[in-house]
Amino acid sequence: MRNFVPARLGSLCIPVLMMAATGCSTISRFDQYSYTQSTSLKVDAVNLMSNATQPYESHRDEVARMKTAIDKMYEYEKNRPKNLVSEKMWLVVRDSSGHSFGGFLKRWQTEKTLNAAFIKESQQLVSESFDQISQLESGKIKQVAN
């Protein structure tokens, strides 16, 4: 069995470092929809992962809906101005060859079922990925009402 977790959050570090290096003036403003969706999708993703002890085929429709929701969020983020860091973070989450949610789903599909210990470790990793997205969004400058 391939070791899935060691990469931890390495692939998310690059976008976060890019944000730090470029400063806040080149990043989009806070978006409530983005924040709400990232926290909501985190809960949905972690809950779906709990089912991976069962056959993938039993949850194929749920997986498809979740992938679609994440693809929609990626498209939303991609089309916001000055939002490259968030866009890249969503790419990491959805990447089926990576060590985040997309990679977990691909592995579940390939192996049919996954063991509980692996699921728990993966949930922690995926949860941290979503938390970083939410924290990035909540740290953005909020629009001041006139």
Secondary structure, 3 states (H helix, E strand, C coil): CCCCCCCCCHHHHHHHHHHHHHCHHHCCCCCHHHHHHHHHHHHHHHHHHHHHHCCHHHHHHHHHHHHHHHHHHHHHHHCCCCCHHHHHHHHHHHCCCCCCHHHHHHHHHHHCCCCHHHHHHHHHHHHHHHHHHHHHHHCCCCCCCC
